[in-house]
Amino acid sequence: MWKVQLFKLNYDDRESRAVKDVVDSGWITMGEKTKEFENNFSKMLGGSNIHSVAVSNGTASLHMALLGLNIGSGDEVIIPALTFVADINVVKMVGATPVLADCSSYNNWNVSAETIKAQITHRTKAVIIVHYAGYPCEMNKIVTLCKRRGLYLIEDVAHAPGAKYKGKSCGTFGDYGCFSFFSNKNLSVGEGGMLVTKNKQLAIRAREFRSHGMSALTLDRHKGRAISYDVSNVGLNYRIDEIRSALGLVQLEKLRDANRKRGYLIDRYIKNLSSIKDISIPFQNLKNIEPVYHIFPILLSNSIDRVWLINRLREYGIQSSIHYPIFKEFTAFKNLNLNSAPIAEDIARRELTLPLYPTMSFSDVDFICNSLYEILEREEVA
Ligand SMILES: Cc1ncc(COP(=O)(O)O)c(C=O)c1O
């Protein structure tokens, strides 16, 4: 149906073989592959003091982070106004109150220390930041702010595995880093996630929590290492399985190269789109960051009807998308009285996401840019 779709898996024989090996091994629930995936993920993040706990999805890792910090009723958690619904859902799910921090600017769509600070009250307990589209937030200022004001810091790194701020990996700045390995992510296993912390005690608690709070796993019993188990704290089943961990190991090996390819495609997009006056491109000329280009968001001028453009692109065979609709507009959050975030709300109305994936070709990018040029510069705009 599509000539260029929004996202395609970066999979080949290696992923197929990895899955077959696990199936053939006769052990598919969480086991040795998962341990290897966790260890290699910690290494990728660059530290012997980093503990990675693989879980069933990114939302589970965010939920576990809030529960691990005992955040609940009466607490406020500051989250970005421009992010995926998972961030507000987990805050609501633990009974806390979400408060929205605006984007830094029309160029940097991430939250900043200033936009977070503007929302701090005596009830604020934690801050969740998102490295939107794979561009790291200004972490030094955010870490300093959180330390000074006694706030927990959770990094939602769903868009940014492998990204760095001042040479340090995103996901290792706060109390927890929460990664998603959903199908369309830079590291993709279908459904999966990773909870990362430098605090050994939090990591031990997380390992127990993801498996009903049990002190021993099915694998331990299979290996004869345990007969029974204790449950010292309640937990849930947020386990990953060996099939997904095996996929994760292959994807992890490909990650650096795949992220680099994404960067080349973005360079091409930026060069090609500079002649279209109704399109501006965010995250330009930011310092101290090594982005990983999860998605390619553009900002349309006020005069462009976004739905019309999405439909015109569809006629050319190009899939596009929106990151993200604003929370207030979702039925579930209409009565929450969420604070306003003017820049994020304006961006949310005008943002358009164009296709991006590592196996995309330069000619795909050229085709998309030429089509946009045709539609926006040559045709009569509705
Ligand atoms: C910013 C952000 N946070 C959290 C999530 C949730 O991850 P998952 O879908 O793995 O639960 C996603 C992805 O879907 C995301 O994009």
The ligand as a Tripos MOL2 file, in Angstrom:
@<TRIPOS>MOLECULE
LIG
   16    16     1     0     0
SMALL
NO_CHARGES

@<TRIPOS>ATOM
      1 C1          8.1620    8.3330   24.9860 C.3       1 LIG1
      2 C2          7.6230    6.9590   25.2270 C.ar      1 LIG1
      3 N1          7.4690    6.5490   26.4970 N.ar      1 LIG1
      4 C3          7.0150    5.3180   26.7820 C.ar      1 LIG1
      5 C4          6.6730    4.4330   25.7860 C.ar      1 LIG1
      6 C5          6.0700    3.1250   26.1780 C.3       1 LIG1
      7 O1          6.7880    2.0270   25.7680 O.3       1 LIG1
      8 P1          6.0440    0.6260   25.4770 P.3       1 LIG1
      9 O2          5.2180    0.7920   24.2680 O.co2     1 LIG1
     10 O3          7.1890   -0.3150   25.2820 O.co2     1 LIG1
     11 O4          5.2570    0.2990   26.6910 O.co2     1 LIG1
     12 C6          6.8410    4.8170   24.4450 C.ar      1 LIG1
     13 C7          6.5830    3.9110   23.3150 C.2       1 LIG1
     14 O5          5.7130    3.3500   22.9080 O.2       1 LIG1
     15 C8          7.3060    6.1180   24.1620 C.ar      1 LIG1
     16 O6          7.4460    6.5390   22.9040 O.3       1 LIG1
@<TRIPOS>BOND
     1     1     2 1
     2     2     3 ar
     3     2    15 ar
     4     3     4 ar
     5     4     5 ar
     6     5     6 1
     7     5    12 ar
     8     6     7 1
     9     7     8 1
    10     8     9 2
    11     8    10 1
    12     8    11 1
    13    12    13 1
    14    12    15 ar
    15    13    14 2
    16    15    16 1
@<TRIPOS>SUBSTRUCTURE
     1 LIG1         1 GROUP 0 **** ****
